[in-house]
């Protein structure tokens, strides 16, 4: 336009009808016809790759907590694998269809169903970030791939009050002034309520699951993994956006109040693909898209 300003955008094509996910936005130049100059200052580097896995189906099943027992669970909303039910094992996932972008991620992700006025409302996005954060650079550089078949549960479905051990929050899309909360909050008209949940990233190096579905994993302590769980793997961050706002008294989860939000993850990334993304994105601290490249 001759203004001396231009914009560079980086976006990731998404697997839903909602278009793209904008992950970098930079404006160069200051106007007045001066030639544009790149920005100065430190470059922020992020160790990340991601999968975009929208809602697939809804069942009162949980193949981690209640394997082989259809209908034994509260209602869950499943994302990623299209085949998940009470009987699912890792072979089913690897051989089944996935709605993830990238399609090579045949993992299953599920959460308690969200209700508005007692009617189920599904998330319009299901973004799953794999991150190398929360630990020192030395630990991140030794990150190991998530093992095939690993099962992780994050959050507390039985909580009777906000649980400090759960790394989760509810917030409002594009309305940071609304703050964040362990429980539902009032989001302004035109906004959507968001759920963020971080999974533990330190593995005991032996077990793909445990009796309580949590003890084989741990959160970092003092920027490293505890000696009981010495293997650092990518941190999974689950970000869901629901087309709902207004009075939170209208909301509930199938597990109860907003502070009972929890997530289940059944890893079915092909081993070589998970290894490549850890090698190319997490260890060198590079921000990768859904294709696992910068």
Secondary structure, 3 states (H helix, E strand, C coil): CCCCCEEEEEEEECCCCCCEEEEEEEEECCCCCCCCCCCCCCCCCCCEEEEEECEEEEECCCCCCCCCCCCCCCCEEEEEECCCCCCCCHHHHHHCCECEECCCECCEEEEECEEECCEEECEEEEEEEEECCCCCHHHHCCCECCCCCCEEEEECCCCCCCCCCCCEEEEECCCHHHCEECCCCCECCCCCEEEEEECCCEECCCCCCCCCCCCCEECCECCECCHHHCEEECEEEEEEEECCCECHHHEEECCECHHHCEEEEECCECHHHHHHHHHHHHCCCCECCCCCCC
